[in-house]
Amino acid sequence: MRFVKTGVLAVALAGAVMTGAGIAHADESVNVDAKLLGCASQAGISSSDLTEANIGRSVTVSDQVAAQLKASGCI
């Protein structure tokens, strides 16, 4: 019975750690303009929020997209 309790506790702890990691993962906000869209297009970066309809607006993109934009010199 002790092993079952230990196993359940370990699974619960792992679940709590993964939930905490998900909460700590935050997206980033970027201001969309024509220059950003052109740069992203040339770099092959796509996101549903990086559109001409959002020019002049601040949109939230994933950390991955934000990292790609930064690495390409777009932001």
Helices and strands as residue ranges (DSSP letters): H 2-24, E 28-31, H 34-43, G 52-54, E 58-61, H 63-71
